[in-house]
Amino acid sequence: MTADRTTPFTWIKLGLTAFFWALMFYLGQYAVGVMSPESIGGWRFLIAALVLVPLVALREGLDWPGLRRNAWPLLVMAVVGIGGFNVFLFHGLRLTSPVNGALIMALCPTLITVFGALLMRERIAGRQLAGLALGLGGVAVVVSHGSLQALLSLSLQRGDLFVLLAATCWAIYSTIPKRFINGLPPLQITVGTIALGGVLISAFAHTTQPDFFTVPPVGVIAAVLAMSLLGSVLAYLWWNDGIRQVGAGRAALFMNLVPIFAMLIGVGLGRPLLPSQLVGMVLVLGGVWFATAPSAPKQMAVPLARP
């Protein structure tokens, strides 16, 4: 971290990044009412790649030797973290609320911490296990609406389970570079996986969905563009800039604002908050803090970015 490069605008950009990611849950829920999840994901990341690749090329250049050297792990990351994540997330948003989706996704930093320890064959600290237990408890409260009977009978919403699968995909995506990516900066990894993911999801959507080349209503086009330009391009650039300027540890704290912003957006739209969602938020964010607070900034589980 270089303190002299940190300005108030740095913190504003990190806050807006968290807001954009929270907004994605509402835009995604709106879009899946008209388009298939596969087509939304394909267009979102195809557009993002067409904008992000030349931007990064102009800013710092593209590390073609590094991208070729890491082609296989980047391909796996694109399939799991871009393709799998988006398909599960958008299918989930068809069946659950944006607040539930944001709260379940807030479990990601804890999952990344635990998956990273397993992948690197490191001992998992007791605080990490306790944090994971707290986070899973929070997710259980959210998906069951606070009903013990629903948990015992496994009567859970499919949408919440889809979002939990999406969170698992994203945790795997963020863990792979720790062991399998060599000599490639995070922004280059992001560009490579977004470009590969955009092409792969688009090809999959084109062959499996009838609506990929169907022109949707203007509102849906605006939602997909916002997810591409705000939630992918701008947010990813600002997130990587923020990590460079304030450090991974302090940047990670802004991830906790995503479910809070999602709740505030819901309130602004007139949607009621359930007590189970408030309790779940406390448990999930408490679990994230408990699992990561003792770590030094360089050791904290910080996602490359949130899709």
Phi, psi and omega in degrees: 000139177241105188298328183292342180270350183279127179233165176304328180295331177299314180292323178297317180296320178294320177296318178293326176300313178298322179295317179300317181294325176293320180296332181303325183294324179283318177297320179295317179296323178294315184292323183288351173288345183238318184252158175288148178304323181295318180291321178299311180298319180299309181292322180302311185274337173293315177296316180300318180295319181296334179267315188288320183301308179293328178298312180292324178299321179287323184287312186219002181082162178255130181275079184299317177300318179293321178295318179293321181296328182253027187301316185292311177297327176295322178295316178297317179298321179294318181293313184280309190276334176260307181290299183300316181302309186291320180297313179295318183296311183291326173295323178295320181291345172291335192239354180223176183273155176301325179295313176303316180300315181294321180293319179293320178294337178295347177286348186306310182303323179291317178298320180295319178301314182288314179299321179297318178296320178293317183293320181273004179059038176262156178290134178276120182293153178301324180294326178293318177295320179295320178296319177297319179297317177298314181298315178295325176297319178296317178297320179298320178296318182294310187287338179263359185057033178076014183259114177296325179298321178296321179294314183294328181267001183056032179271073185250156179289134178299325180300318179296321179293323176299317180294324177296321174296322177298317179298321178295318177301317182290326177294320177296316178304315184283344182270328184307316183300335183299331184241331191248350178259130182239121171066035179231120182296157183304319182293325176293322176297316180299314180298314181298316183287324178294316180296312178296315181297319179299317179293316183292314180295320180298316179297318179295316180295320181297324183272342185244342185240138182279351188255009186298320180257015175275131182282117181278175175301158183302321181299321179290320176301317179296321180295317180294319177298319179295319177297323180288308190277321180272309187280342180246296186293296186295315181297319181294318178296313180295323180296313179294321176297319181296318178298319179295325188270325184245353181095152183296321184298311182286326177296324182299330180299332181289340175299328181291345179282343185300307179294330178293314176298321179299320177294317181295320177298317179299318177298318179297331179272002178083018180268133182287149174263132179275145175305323180297328178290320178294316179296317179299321179298315180299316182291316181295310181293326175296321178294320177299314180297315184297323183283332188245342186301320182288345185282150171291156182308321183288345182260353185290149180278097182247118178300152175303320175183166177257127184293000000 
